[in-house]
């Protein structure tokens, strides 16, 4: 059996999953997702864009890190990268030339 693991560099949940995936004792294929495109398609936003969700997510992630006994600190650099990438994707989607090509 092989597991496909979508490891989003900026995701705290993916980080925690990555610390535990070895417990499956199987082959793992790591795939980097295009998280901003998925979020855009699902009309979703990053937790960092919603203060209430960010507060809850931060508490939940801290609890899971403690449960797994792994160190955890937010990846501020990745959050900045993800925000920049999301803004780029949104700008490209508003570009009339991009819309013409996709239609």
Jmol script that loads the backbone (N, CA, C; Angstrom):
load data "model"
ATOM      1  N   UNK A   1       0.844  -1.174   0.000  1.00  0.00           N
ATOM      2  CA  UNK A   1       0.000   0.000   0.000  1.00  0.00           C
ATOM      3  C   UNK A   1       0.892   1.241   0.000  1.00  0.00           C
ATOM      4  N   UNK A   2       0.456   2.259  -0.740  1.00  0.00           N
ATOM      5  CA  UNK A   2       1.185   3.514  -0.792  1.00  0.00           C
ATOM      6  C   UNK A   2       0.220   4.647  -0.401  1.00  0.00           C
ATOM      7  N   UNK A   3       0.703   5.573   0.397  1.00  0.00           N
ATOM      8  CA  UNK A   3      -0.095   6.722   0.824  1.00  0.00           C
ATOM      9  C   UNK A   3       0.419   7.958   0.110  1.00  0.00           C
ATOM     10  N   UNK A   4      -0.510   8.725  -0.468  1.00  0.00           N
ATOM     11  CA  UNK A   4      -0.133  10.012  -1.059  1.00  0.00           C
ATOM     12  C   UNK A   4      -0.382  11.082  -0.004  1.00  0.00           C
ATOM     13  N   UNK A   5       0.672  11.766   0.394  1.00  0.00           N
ATOM     14  CA  UNK A   5       0.612  12.765   1.454  1.00  0.00           C
ATOM     15  C   UNK A   5       0.779  14.140   0.829  1.00  0.00           C
ATOM     16  N   UNK A   6      -0.267  14.955   0.933  1.00  0.00           N
ATOM     17  CA  UNK A   6      -0.220  16.321   0.407  1.00  0.00           C
ATOM     18  C   UNK A   6       0.382  17.217   1.485  1.00  0.00           C
ATOM     19  N   UNK A   7       1.666  17.478   1.354  1.00  0.00           N
ATOM     20  CA  UNK A   7       2.403  18.248   2.357  1.00  0.00           C
ATOM     21  C   UNK A   7       2.466  19.715   1.947  1.00  0.00           C
ATOM     22  N   UNK A   8       1.608  20.509   2.560  1.00  0.00           N
ATOM     23  CA  UNK A   8       1.592  21.948   2.331  1.00  0.00           C
ATOM     24  C   UNK A   8       2.583  22.581   3.315  1.00  0.00           C
ATOM     25  N   UNK A   9       3.649  23.149   2.777  1.00  0.00           N
ATOM     26  CA  UNK A   9       4.733  23.695   3.597  1.00  0.00           C
ATOM     27  C   UNK A   9       4.235  24.675   4.657  1.00  0.00           C
ATOM     28  N   UNK A  10       3.208  25.425   4.339  1.00  0.00           N
ATOM     29  CA  UNK A  10       2.718  26.436   5.277  1.00  0.00           C
ATOM     30  C   UNK A  10       1.684  25.947   6.265  1.00  0.00           C
ATOM     31  N   UNK A  11       1.286  24.690   6.173  1.00  0.00           N
ATOM     32  CA  UNK A  11       0.199  24.178   7.011  1.00  0.00           C
ATOM     33  C   UNK A  11       0.714  23.577   8.312  1.00  0.00           C
ATOM     34  N   UNK A  12       0.283  24.123   9.444  1.00  0.00           N
ATOM     35  CA  UNK A  12       0.673  23.523  10.730  1.00  0.00           C
ATOM     36  C   UNK A  12       0.132  22.107  10.872  1.00  0.00           C
ATOM     37  N   UNK A  13      -1.047  21.840  10.323  1.00  0.00           N
ATOM     38  CA  UNK A  13      -1.613  20.487  10.404  1.00  0.00           C
ATOM     39  C   UNK A  13      -0.773  19.507   9.590  1.00  0.00           C
ATOM     40  N   UNK A  14      -0.300  19.943   8.431  1.00  0.00           N
ATOM     41  CA  UNK A  14       0.562  19.082   7.616  1.00  0.00           C
ATOM     42  C   UNK A  14       1.875  18.812   8.338  1.00  0.00           C
ATOM     43  N   UNK A  15       2.394  19.809   9.024  1.00  0.00           N
ATOM     44  CA  UNK A  15       3.618  19.608   9.816  1.00  0.00           C
ATOM     45  C   UNK A  15       3.394  18.513  10.861  1.00  0.00           C
ATOM     46  N   UNK A  16       2.278  18.628  11.594  1.00  0.00           N
ATOM     47  CA  UNK A  16       1.992  17.633  12.627  1.00  0.00           C
ATOM     48  C   UNK A  16       1.799  16.249  12.015  1.00  0.00           C
ATOM     49  N   UNK A  17       1.080  16.183  10.904  1.00  0.00           N
ATOM     50  CA  UNK A  17       0.884  14.896  10.227  1.00  0.00           C
ATOM     51  C   UNK A  17       2.228  14.312   9.788  1.00  0.00           C
ATOM     52  N   UNK A  18       3.105  15.179   9.320  1.00  0.00           N
ATOM     53  CA  UNK A  18       4.422  14.719   8.861  1.00  0.00           C
ATOM     54  C   UNK A  18       5.240  14.117   9.998  1.00  0.00           C
ATOM     55  N   UNK A  19       5.005  14.575  11.223  1.00  0.00           N
ATOM     56  CA  UNK A  19       5.738  14.002  12.359  1.00  0.00           C
ATOM     57  C   UNK A  19       5.209  12.623  12.740  1.00  0.00           C
ATOM     58  N   UNK A  20       4.022  12.265  12.235  1.00  0.00           N
ATOM     59  CA  UNK A  20       3.387  11.004  12.634  1.00  0.00           C
ATOM     60  C   UNK A  20       3.220   9.995  11.505  1.00  0.00           C
ATOM     61  N   UNK A  21       3.395  10.413  10.277  1.00  0.00           N
ATOM     62  CA  UNK A  21       3.071   9.557   9.134  1.00  0.00           C
ATOM     63  C   UNK A  21       3.906   8.273   9.098  1.00  0.00           C
ATOM     64  N   UNK A  22       5.086   8.312   9.687  1.00  0.00           N
ATOM     65  CA  UNK A  22       5.930   7.108   9.729  1.00  0.00           C
ATOM     66  C   UNK A  22       5.247   5.957  10.470  1.00  0.00           C
ATOM     67  N   UNK A  23       4.280   6.276  11.311  1.00  0.00           N
ATOM     68  CA  UNK A  23       3.588   5.254  12.095  1.00  0.00           C
ATOM     69  C   UNK A  23       2.711   4.346  11.233  1.00  0.00           C
ATOM     70  N   UNK A  24       2.445   4.772  10.002  1.00  0.00           N
ATOM     71  CA  UNK A  24       1.646   3.945   9.096  1.00  0.00           C
ATOM     72  C   UNK A  24       2.431   2.743   8.574  1.00  0.00           C
ATOM     73  N   UNK A  25       3.758   2.810   8.685  1.00  0.00           N
ATOM     74  CA  UNK A  25       4.630   1.726   8.205  1.00  0.00           C
ATOM     75  C   UNK A  25       4.326   1.335   6.765  1.00  0.00           C
ATOM     76  N   UNK A  26       4.262   2.321   5.898  1.00  0.00           N
ATOM     77  CA  UNK A  26       4.012   2.090   4.483  1.00  0.00           C
ATOM     78  C   UNK A  26       4.763   3.120   3.649  1.00  0.00           C
ATOM     79  N   UNK A  27       4.809   2.913   2.361  1.00  0.00           N
ATOM     80  CA  UNK A  27       5.446   3.885   1.479  1.00  0.00           C
ATOM     81  C   UNK A  27       4.606   5.154   1.429  1.00  0.00           C
ATOM     82  N   UNK A  28       5.291   6.284   1.424  1.00  0.00           N
ATOM     83  CA  UNK A  28       4.614   7.576   1.387  1.00  0.00           C
ATOM     84  C   UNK A  28       5.136   8.365   0.197  1.00  0.00           C
ATOM     85  N   UNK A  29       4.213   8.818  -0.616  1.00  0.00           N
ATOM     86  CA  UNK A  29       4.559   9.696  -1.734  1.00  0.00           C
ATOM     87  C   UNK A  29       4.144  11.111  -1.340  1.00  0.00           C
ATOM     88  N   UNK A  30       5.119  12.004  -1.230  1.00  0.00           N
ATOM     89  CA  UNK A  30       4.831  13.386  -0.833  1.00  0.00           C
ATOM     90  C   UNK A  30       4.521  14.207  -2.074  1.00  0.00           C
ATOM     91  N   UNK A  31       3.365  14.864  -2.035  1.00  0.00           N
ATOM     92  CA  UNK A  31       2.913  15.703  -3.133  1.00  0.00           C
ATOM     93  C   UNK A  31       2.662  17.109  -2.598  1.00  0.00           C
ATOM     94  N   UNK A  32       3.276  18.128  -3.187  1.00  0.00           N
ATOM     95  CA  UNK A  32       2.983  19.494  -2.747  1.00  0.00           C
ATOM     96  C   UNK A  32       1.680  19.966  -3.389  1.00  0.00           C
ATOM     97  N   UNK A  33       0.696  20.349  -2.585  1.00  0.00           N
ATOM     98  CA  UNK A  33      -0.564  20.810  -3.153  1.00  0.00           C
ATOM     99  C   UNK A  33      -0.486  22.277  -3.571  1.00  0.00           C
ATOM    100  N   UNK A  34      -1.394  22.681  -4.405  1.00  0.00           N
ATOM    101  CA  UNK A  34      -1.547  24.104  -4.737  1.00  0.00           C
ATOM    102  C   UNK A  34      -2.670  24.632  -3.850  1.00  0.00           C
ATOM    103  N   UNK A  35      -2.342  24.808  -2.579  1.00  0.00           N
ATOM    104  CA  UNK A  35      -3.339  25.161  -1.574  1.00  0.00           C
ATOM    105  C   UNK A  35      -4.145  26.414  -1.920  1.00  0.00           C
ATOM    106  N   UNK A  36      -3.516  27.500  -2.373  1.00  0.00           N
ATOM    107  CA  UNK A  36      -4.318  28.680  -2.701  1.00  0.00           C
ATOM    108  C   UNK A  36      -5.367  28.417  -3.778  1.00  0.00           C
ATOM    109  N   UNK A  37      -5.028  27.621  -4.775  1.00  0.00           N
ATOM    110  CA  UNK A  37      -6.003  27.312  -5.828  1.00  0.00           C
ATOM    111  C   UNK A  37      -7.153  26.475  -5.277  1.00  0.00           C
ATOM    112  N   UNK A  38      -6.833  25.522  -4.418  1.00  0.00           N
ATOM    113  CA  UNK A  38      -7.884  24.695  -3.816  1.00  0.00           C
ATOM    114  C   UNK A  38      -8.788  25.569  -2.957  1.00  0.00           C
ATOM    115  N   UNK A  39      -8.186  26.429  -2.161  1.00  0.00           N
ATOM    116  CA  UNK A  39      -8.984  27.305  -1.302  1.00  0.00           C
ATOM    117  C   UNK A  39      -9.859  28.236  -2.132  1.00  0.00           C
ATOM    118  N   UNK A  40      -9.314  28.761  -3.198  1.00  0.00           N
ATOM    119  CA  UNK A  40     -10.069  29.638  -4.091  1.00  0.00           C
ATOM    120  C   UNK A  40     -11.252  28.878  -4.689  1.00  0.00           C
ATOM    121  N   UNK A  41     -11.011  27.671  -5.163  1.00  0.00           N
ATOM    122  CA  UNK A  41     -12.065  26.870  -5.787  1.00  0.00           C
ATOM    123  C   UNK A  41     -13.171  26.516  -4.797  1.00  0.00           C
ATOM    124  N   UNK A  42     -12.809  26.352  -3.532  1.00  0.00           N
ATOM    125  CA  UNK A  42     -13.780  25.992  -2.498  1.00  0.00           C
ATOM    126  C   UNK A  42     -14.347  27.215  -1.780  1.00  0.00           C
ATOM    127  N   UNK A  43     -13.997  28.414  -2.269  1.00  0.00           N
ATOM    128  CA  UNK A  43     -14.443  29.668  -1.642  1.00  0.00           C
ATOM    129  C   UNK A  43     -14.084  29.676  -0.152  1.00  0.00           C
ATOM    130  N   UNK A  44     -12.857  29.294   0.126  1.00  0.00           N
ATOM    131  CA  UNK A  44     -12.353  29.206   1.488  1.00  0.00           C
ATOM    132  C   UNK A  44     -11.248  30.231   1.659  1.00  0.00           C
ATOM    133  N   UNK A  45     -10.835  30.456   2.886  1.00  0.00           N
ATOM    134  CA  UNK A  45      -9.719  31.363   3.141  1.00  0.00           C
ATOM    135  C   UNK A  45      -8.805  30.752   4.191  1.00  0.00           C
ATOM    136  N   UNK A  46      -7.583  31.228   4.204  1.00  0.00           N
ATOM    137  CA  UNK A  46      -6.614  30.736   5.184  1.00  0.00           C
ATOM    138  C   UNK A  46      -7.054  31.132   6.585  1.00  0.00           C
ATOM    139  N   UNK A  47      -6.679  30.323   7.560  1.00  0.00           N
ATOM    140  CA  UNK A  47      -7.015  30.635   8.949  1.00  0.00           C
ATOM    141  C   UNK A  47      -6.477  31.997   9.358  1.00  0.00           C
ATOM    142  N   UNK A  48      -5.322  32.375   8.822  1.00  0.00           N
ATOM    143  CA  UNK A  48      -4.720  33.656   9.197  1.00  0.00           C
ATOM    144  C   UNK A  48      -5.568  34.840   8.739  1.00  0.00           C
ATOM    145  N   UNK A  49      -6.483  34.619   7.797  1.00  0.00           N
ATOM    146  CA  UNK A  49      -7.355  35.697   7.318  1.00  0.00           C
ATOM    147  C   UNK A  49      -8.610  35.842   8.182  1.00  0.00           C
ATOM    148  N   UNK A  50      -8.827  34.925   9.101  1.00  0.00           N
ATOM    149  CA  UNK A  50     -10.015  34.945   9.963  1.00  0.00           C
ATOM    150  C   UNK A  50      -9.549  34.832  11.415  1.00  0.00           C
ATOM    151  N   UNK A  51      -9.564  35.952  12.159  1.00  0.00           N
ATOM    152  CA  UNK A  51      -9.011  35.939  13.523  1.00  0.00           C
ATOM    153  C   UNK A  51      -9.610  34.875  14.448  1.00  0.00           C
ATOM    154  N   UNK A  52     -10.909  34.663  14.393  1.00  0.00           N
ATOM    155  CA  UNK A  52     -11.527  33.662  15.278  1.00  0.00           C
ATOM    156  C   UNK A  52     -11.041  32.260  14.930  1.00  0.00           C
ATOM    157  N   UNK A  53     -10.979  31.949  13.636  1.00  0.00           N
ATOM    158  CA  UNK A  53     -10.499  30.631  13.209  1.00  0.00           C
ATOM    159  C   UNK A  53      -9.035  30.462  13.574  1.00  0.00           C
ATOM    160  N   UNK A  54      -8.261  31.527  13.452  1.00  0.00           N
ATOM    161  CA  UNK A  54      -6.826  31.463  13.770  1.00  0.00           C
ATOM    162  C   UNK A  54      -6.616  31.186  15.259  1.00  0.00           C
ATOM    163  N   UNK A  55      -7.419  31.838  16.112  1.00  0.00           N
ATOM    164  CA  UNK A  55      -7.298  31.589  17.557  1.00  0.00           C
ATOM    165  C   UNK A  55      -7.601  30.125  17.878  1.00  0.00           C
ATOM    166  N   UNK A  56      -8.709  29.615  17.320  1.00  0.00           N
ATOM    167  CA  UNK A  56      -9.076  28.221  17.580  1.00  0.00           C
ATOM    168  C   UNK A  56      -8.017  27.266  17.025  1.00  0.00           C
ATOM    169  N   UNK A  57      -7.604  27.489  15.788  1.00  0.00           N
ATOM    170  CA  UNK A  57      -6.624  26.610  15.151  1.00  0.00           C
ATOM    171  C   UNK A  57      -5.312  26.605  15.945  1.00  0.00           C
ATOM    172  N   UNK A  58      -4.896  27.758  16.432  1.00  0.00           N
ATOM    173  CA  UNK A  58      -3.655  27.845  17.211  1.00  0.00           C
ATOM    174  C   UNK A  58      -3.741  27.005  18.485  1.00  0.00           C
ATOM    175  N   UNK A  59      -4.877  27.079  19.165  1.00  0.00           N
ATOM    176  CA  UNK A  59      -5.063  26.274  20.388  1.00  0.00           C
ATOM    177  C   UNK A  59      -5.090  24.783  20.061  1.00  0.00           C
ATOM    178  N   UNK A  60      -5.827  24.418  19.016  1.00  0.00           N
ATOM    179  CA  UNK A  60      -5.938  23.002  18.646  1.00  0.00           C
ATOM    180  C   UNK A  60      -4.581  22.443  18.220  1.00  0.00           C
ATOM    181  N   UNK A  61      -3.848  23.197  17.446  1.00  0.00           N
ATOM    182  CA  UNK A  61      -2.541  22.730  16.979  1.00  0.00           C
ATOM    183  C   UNK A  61      -1.569  22.585  18.146  1.00  0.00           C
ATOM    184  N   UNK A  62      -1.606  23.524  19.077  1.00  0.00           N
ATOM    185  CA  UNK A  62      -0.744  23.435  20.261  1.00  0.00           C
ATOM    186  C   UNK A  62      -1.076  22.182  21.074  1.00  0.00           C
ATOM    187  N   UNK A  63      -2.371  21.868  21.191  1.00  0.00           N
ATOM    188  CA  UNK A  63      -2.771  20.659  21.925  1.00  0.00           C
ATOM    189  C   UNK A  63      -2.272  19.393  21.228  1.00  0.00           C
ATOM    190  N   UNK A  64      -2.408  19.347  19.888  1.00  0.00           N
ATOM    191  CA  UNK A  64      -1.944  18.169  19.148  1.00  0.00           C
ATOM    192  C   UNK A  64      -0.429  18.041  19.222  1.00  0.00           C
ATOM    193  N   UNK A  65       0.281  19.144  19.160  1.00  0.00           N
ATOM    194  CA  UNK A  65       1.738  19.096  19.268  1.00  0.00           C
ATOM    195  C   UNK A  65       2.148  18.533  20.627  1.00  0.00           C
ATOM    196  N   UNK A  66       1.453  18.960  21.664  1.00  0.00           N
ATOM    197  CA  UNK A  66       1.738  18.440  23.005  1.00  0.00           C
ATOM    198  C   UNK A  66       1.405  16.945  23.062  1.00  0.00           C
ATOM    199  N   UNK A  67       0.269  16.562  22.494  1.00  0.00           N
ATOM    200  CA  UNK A  67      -0.142  15.154  22.475  1.00  0.00           C
ATOM    201  C   UNK A  67       0.902  14.287  21.758  1.00  0.00           C
ATOM    202  N   UNK A  68       1.414  14.781  20.632  1.00  0.00           N
ATOM    203  CA  UNK A  68       2.416  14.036  19.861  1.00  0.00           C
ATOM    204  C   UNK A  68       3.823  14.208  20.423  1.00  0.00           C
ATOM    205  N   UNK A  69       3.967  15.099  21.398  1.00  0.00           N
ATOM    206  CA  UNK A  69       5.261  15.383  22.008  1.00  0.00           C
ATOM    207  C   UNK A  69       6.284  15.843  20.964  1.00  0.00           C
ATOM    208  N   UNK A  70       5.853  16.810  20.148  1.00  0.00           N
ATOM    209  CA  UNK A  70       6.733  17.397  19.138  1.00  0.00           C
ATOM    210  C   UNK A  70       6.786  18.910  19.352  1.00  0.00           C
ATOM    211  N   UNK A  71       7.924  19.520  19.051  1.00  0.00           N
ATOM    212  CA  UNK A  71       8.002  20.980  19.185  1.00  0.00           C
ATOM    213  C   UNK A  71       7.143  21.643  18.120  1.00  0.00           C
ATOM    214  N   UNK A  72       6.603  22.786  18.465  1.00  0.00           N
ATOM    215  CA  UNK A  72       5.817  23.509  17.471  1.00  0.00           C
ATOM    216  C   UNK A  72       5.958  25.002  17.661  1.00  0.00           C
ATOM    217  N   UNK A  73       6.197  25.690  16.563  1.00  0.00           N
ATOM    218  CA  UNK A  73       6.183  27.147  16.514  1.00  0.00           C
ATOM    219  C   UNK A  73       5.648  27.508  15.133  1.00  0.00           C
ATOM    220  N   UNK A  74       4.759  28.489  15.051  1.00  0.00           N
ATOM    221  CA  UNK A  74       4.212  28.863  13.741  1.00  0.00           C
ATOM    222  C   UNK A  74       5.310  29.215  12.744  1.00  0.00           C
ATOM    223  N   UNK A  75       5.119  28.785  11.531  1.00  0.00           N
ATOM    224  CA  UNK A  75       6.064  29.058  10.457  1.00  0.00           C
ATOM    225  C   UNK A  75       5.686  30.393   9.819  1.00  0.00           C
ATOM    226  N   UNK A  76       6.104  31.478  10.437  1.00  0.00           N
ATOM    227  CA  UNK A  76       5.731  32.824   9.971  1.00  0.00           C
ATOM    228  C   UNK A  76       6.155  33.049   8.518  1.00  0.00           C
ATOM    229  N   UNK A  77       7.297  32.548   8.161  1.00  0.00           N
ATOM    230  CA  UNK A  77       7.791  32.728   6.794  1.00  0.00           C
ATOM    231  C   UNK A  77       6.867  32.044   5.778  1.00  0.00           C
ATOM    232  N   UNK A  78       6.398  30.862   6.131  1.00  0.00           N
ATOM    233  CA  UNK A  78       5.483  30.142   5.238  1.00  0.00           C
ATOM    234  C   UNK A  78       4.150  30.862   5.135  1.00  0.00           C
ATOM    235  N   UNK A  79       3.668  31.413   6.251  1.00  0.00           N
ATOM    236  CA  UNK A  79       2.400  32.140   6.197  1.00  0.00           C
ATOM    237  C   UNK A  79       2.516  33.336   5.267  1.00  0.00           C
ATOM    238  N   UNK A  80       3.624  34.039   5.329  1.00  0.00           N
ATOM    239  CA  UNK A  80       3.844  35.169   4.435  1.00  0.00           C
ATOM    240  C   UNK A  80       3.905  34.691   2.993  1.00  0.00           C
ATOM    241  N   UNK A  81       4.612  33.593   2.762  1.00  0.00           N
ATOM    242  CA  UNK A  81       4.715  33.027   1.422  1.00  0.00           C
ATOM    243  C   UNK A  81       3.334  32.631   0.902  1.00  0.00           C
ATOM    244  N   UNK A  82       2.533  31.964   1.731  1.00  0.00           N
ATOM    245  CA  UNK A  82       1.203  31.526   1.315  1.00  0.00           C
ATOM    246  C   UNK A  82       0.306  32.726   1.025  1.00  0.00           C
ATOM    247  N   UNK A  83       0.358  33.749   1.853  1.00  0.00           N
ATOM    248  CA  UNK A  83      -0.451  34.949   1.602  1.00  0.00           C
ATOM    249  C   UNK A  83      -0.051  35.609   0.291  1.00  0.00           C
ATOM    250  N   UNK A  84       1.256  35.713   0.047  1.00  0.00           N
ATOM    251  CA  UNK A  84       1.735  36.304  -1.207  1.00  0.00           C
ATOM    252  C   UNK A  84       1.275  35.476  -2.399  1.00  0.00           C
ATOM    253  N   UNK A  85       1.371  34.147  -2.269  1.00  0.00           N
ATOM    254  CA  UNK A  85       0.979  33.266  -3.368  1.00  0.00           C
ATOM    255  C   UNK A  85      -0.531  33.350  -3.608  1.00  0.00           C
ATOM    256  N   UNK A  86      -1.323  33.417  -2.539  1.00  0.00           N
ATOM    257  CA  UNK A  86      -2.770  33.527  -2.681  1.00  0.00           C
ATOM    258  C   UNK A  86      -3.135  34.842  -3.370  1.00  0.00           C
ATOM    259  N   UNK A  87      -2.488  35.938  -2.976  1.00  0.00           N
ATOM    260  CA  UNK A  87      -2.759  37.223  -3.620  1.00  0.00           C
ATOM    261  C   UNK A  87      -2.384  37.179  -5.096  1.00  0.00           C
ATOM    262  N   UNK A  88      -1.285  36.504  -5.423  1.00  0.00           N
ATOM    263  CA  UNK A  88      -0.880  36.378  -6.824  1.00  0.00           C
ATOM    264  C   UNK A  88      -1.937  35.603  -7.613  1.00  0.00           C
ATOM    265  N   UNK A  89      -2.394  34.480  -7.053  1.00  0.00           N
ATOM    266  CA  UNK A  89      -3.406  33.665  -7.741  1.00  0.00           C
ATOM    267  C   UNK A  89      -4.688  34.462  -7.919  1.00  0.00           C
ATOM    268  N   UNK A  90      -5.099  35.184  -6.892  1.00  0.00           N
ATOM    269  CA  UNK A  90      -6.319  35.984  -7.002  1.00  0.00           C
ATOM    270  C   UNK A  90      -6.172  37.056  -8.078  1.00  0.00           C
ATOM    271  N   UNK A  91      -5.020  37.692  -8.137  1.00  0.00           N
ATOM    272  CA  UNK A  91      -4.784  38.716  -9.162  1.00  0.00           C
ATOM    273  C   UNK A  91      -4.817  38.097 -10.554  1.00  0.00           C
ATOM    274  N   UNK A  92      -4.224  36.910 -10.697  1.00  0.00           N
ATOM    275  CA  UNK A  92      -4.229  36.230 -11.996  1.00  0.00           C
ATOM    276  C   UNK A  92      -5.653  35.850 -12.402  1.00  0.00           C
ATOM    277  N   UNK A  93      -6.476  35.458 -11.451  1.00  0.00           N
ATOM    278  CA  UNK A  93      -7.848  35.085 -11.774  1.00  0.00           C
ATOM    279  C   UNK A  93      -8.673  36.295 -12.218  1.00  0.00           C
ATOM    280  N   UNK A  94      -8.302  37.481 -11.750  1.00  0.00           N
ATOM    281  CA  UNK A  94      -9.009  38.702 -12.160  1.00  0.00           C
ATOM    282  C   UNK A  94      -8.496  39.242 -13.488  1.00  0.00           C
ATOM    283  N   UNK A  95      -7.356  38.738 -13.940  1.00  0.00           N
ATOM    284  CA  UNK A  95      -6.757  39.202 -15.190  1.00  0.00           C
ATOM    285  C   UNK A  95      -7.614  38.743 -16.368  1.00  0.00           C
ATOM    286  N   UNK A  96      -8.120  39.680 -17.204  1.00  0.00           N
ATOM    287  CA  UNK A  96      -8.990  39.295 -18.319  1.00  0.00           C
ATOM    288  C   UNK A  96      -8.314  38.359 -19.313  1.00  0.00           C
ATOM    289  N   UNK A  97      -7.006  38.459 -19.503  1.00  0.00           N
ATOM    290  CA  UNK A  97      -6.309  37.564 -20.431  1.00  0.00           C
ATOM    291  C   UNK A  97      -6.306  36.127 -19.923  1.00  0.00           C
ATOM    292  N   UNK A  98      -6.178  35.964 -18.618  1.00  0.00           N
ATOM    293  CA  UNK A  98      -6.204  34.631 -18.030  1.00  0.00           C
ATOM    294  C   UNK A  98      -7.600  34.048 -18.176  1.00  0.00           C
ATOM    295  N   UNK A  99      -8.631  34.852 -17.951  1.00  0.00           N
ATOM    296  CA  UNK A  99     -10.004  34.374 -18.083  1.00  0.00           C
ATOM    297  C   UNK A  99     -10.293  33.914 -19.500  1.00  0.00           C
ATOM    298  N   UNK A 100      -9.808  34.675 -20.480  1.00  0.00           N
ATOM    299  CA  UNK A 100     -10.029  34.307 -21.890  1.00  0.00           C
ATOM    300  C   UNK A 100      -9.412  32.954 -22.203  1.00  0.00           C
ATOM    301  N   UNK A 101      -8.225  32.686 -21.687  1.00  0.00           N
ATOM    302  CA  UNK A 101      -7.538  31.426 -21.968  1.00  0.00           C
ATOM    303  C   UNK A 101      -8.248  30.246 -21.330  1.00  0.00           C
ATOM    304  N   UNK A 102      -8.858  30.467 -20.173  1.00  0.00           N
ATOM    305  CA  UNK A 102      -9.491  29.353 -19.462  1.00  0.00           C
ATOM    306  C   UNK A 102     -10.901  29.068 -19.955  1.00  0.00           C
ATOM    307  N   UNK A 103     -11.486  29.963 -20.710  1.00  0.00           N
ATOM    308  CA  UNK A 103     -12.863  29.773 -21.177  1.00  0.00           C
ATOM    309  C   UNK A 103     -12.941  28.974 -22.441  1.00  0.00           C
TER     310      UNK A 103
END
end "model"
wireframe off; spacefill off
backbone 0.3
color backbone group
